[in-house]
Amino acid sequence: MDYAIVKTGGKQYRVSPGDVLDVELLTVDEGATTQFDDVLAVSRDGEVRFGAPCVPGAHVTAQVQSHYKDRKIIVYKYKAKTRYRRKRGHRQNYTRVLIQDIETGG
């Protein structure tokens, strides 16, 4: 099984061709393609290549399907006996991508 481990948005993902993945917001239009150049490992035909830190010449091609905001999370800070309370909400922006191809670079 062919797969790659890519790094984007400060996180690492294991991807294969045909996977749909939600990553942190990318500044790419919907329907356009993008490349992930930070490939940490590549597996092709049972042979695994690891980079130090990245595999030279390897990249993953993905198509941007949509941009969306995740559900709201509530962040609440509280300190006892000091009347300190803070309530904030946060909605993270995500991009949904379809992995199309993995190039091993050699």
LINHU-V431589 format. One record per helix or strand of 2 or more residues. SS is the DSSP state (A for helix, B for strand). FROM is the first residue (numbers start at 1). LEN is the number of residues. If there is no record, write none. Layout:
SS&FROM&LEN ; SS&FROM&LEN
This chain:
B&3&6 ; B&11&5 ; B&20&5 ; B&33&4 ; B&39&6 ; B&47&4 ; B&59&11 ; B&73&7 ; B&84&7 ; B&93&11
